[in-house]
């Protein structure tokens, strides 16, 4: 079973994506031979109330729940987040949260986010932290959100050791610093989407740094071709068991209650 830990649907205001729909995303995944995917909605980044995007996500993936796993987008500075979270979990059966501290302008390690993470910890939900969307060298001039750094990720993981954090679109340099900050924490995992191309040393360095049990396939489709994400994993010199863990087994552990 191949599980993509980092996909999205929805429009992106700064450039045209390969697809914006659940059906289109599935066509991309089918072409790459990917069975299932964790999916967020890009509109949650830009709506005044991110919860409106959760309603769109629920409707979009409802016919495809056997393959698309929805993660809700919330922000802790929105007054109604507790009710929104309850609806996402109890009514819509969303399997985790996807947070964007950079775009929503809050500190993941701060007290404001702490209330949300404490509730997530109580509910035993995984948290996907969107550290970026695109390389800063390629961004539109209006796309000014700062990337989420190790200075937020490390302290948050240390403060909430029972929350399973998946950091997506994280450069190797940031992953390295997070591991240095919390070397004994095993609740911080990373996807492969921001590591440099399949044949670079970055992928081998990430494997050496994180080991095969803290690394998850993430293609960042439809922002990137999913085939490239798969090549990052298939070119690693690992056992069949470790490759299966990176391609899907680790994602299944992340999603386990």
CORSUL-V696553 format. One record per helix or strand. SS is the DSSP state (H for helix, E for strand). FROM is the first residue (numbers start at 0). TO is the last residue. If there is no record, write none. Layout:
# CORSUL-V696553
ss-><SS:SS>
from-><FROM:FROM>
to-><TO:TO>
This chain:
# CORSUL-V696553
ss-><E:H:E:H:H:E:H:E:H:H:E:H:H:E:H:E:H:E:E:H:H>
from-><2:21:35:41:50:67:80:95:100:110:125:135:149:164:171:187:200:214:220:225:239>
to-><8:31:40:44:63:71:90:98:103:122:129:137:158:167:180:190:209:215:220:233:254>
